[in-house]
């Protein structure tokens, strides 16, 4: 899987995706229902697990407006052993996000 992803993204600078693909779960429901808690944990960590499985560095940048109902994060994934390049790209993306 790691080799296939490396080949597929050879000409890609970074992969960008939402850090968490779902809205925050209802806390009361999670506290009273272990299945709801397990589902919420599985769904909220789905995108962040990808970088671990692929063994690539990733960083999550906040990208929500102040006062937004929920916080939002933008994950930027780089190449294996590409930490420095990823940080440079994330810094550039963060500058754009802050200007919005």
N, C-alpha and C positions, 0 to 999 in steps of 0.2 A: 504494500500500500504506500509506504514511504517513497519507494523508488518510482512508482507510477505517478504519484503527486509531483515529485521532483521533475519528472519528464514533462508532465502536462503544464507545469508553471515555469518552465525554463526561461521563457521570454516575458515573464510577468514580474513586475517590481514588488508587488505585495497583493495579498488577498484581504479584502475589507468586507466585514460582515457585522451585523448587530452582535453586541456582546451577549445579550440575553434576548431570545426571540419571543418572549411572552411578558405580559404585564405581571407585576408582583401578585402572589397568591393571597387569598384571604387568610389572615393570621388565625382567626378564630376557627375556621374550618380545618386548617392544618393542625392546630393544637388538639382538636377533638377527633380527627380522623387520620390515623397513621398512613392509610393509602393515599390520601390527599397530599400529605407531606412528602411522601416518596415520589409521587407524580410531579409535584412542584419542584422538588430538588432535581429530578431527572430532566425536566423541561428547561429549567433555568440554567443548567450547566451544560446543556447540549452543545452549544457553539464553542464554549471554552474548552471542552474536552477534545475537540478536533485538533488543536495545536499540540496537545499532549500526545495524542495517538500518532500524529505525523512527525513528532519530534522536531518541531519548528518553534522559534521564538514568537511570542505574541505580546501585544500590549493593548490595554483597553483605555480609550480616551473618553472622558465625559463629553456628551454632545447635546445635552438638554438645555433648554432655556431656563433661566432662573424663574421659579414659580410654577414650573411645569408640574402636572399632576404626579408623574412618575419620573425618576431619573432614567436616563438612557445612556448607553455606552456604545462606542464604536470600536470593534476589535480590528487591529491591523496585524496580519500575520506575515512573517518574513520567511527566509530560507534557512535551512539548517546551518548553524554556525554563522548566521548573518545578523547577529545581534546589533552590531554597530550600524549597519545599513538600515535595519528596522527602526532603530532609535532616531536616525536622521529623518526618515520618512514620516515617522510618527510626530516628530517635532514640527515638520512642515505642515502636516495635516492639522495639528493642534492650532497652529497660527491661523489657518483658514477658519477653523471652527470658532475660534475666539472673535474673529472679525464679523461673524454672522450676527 
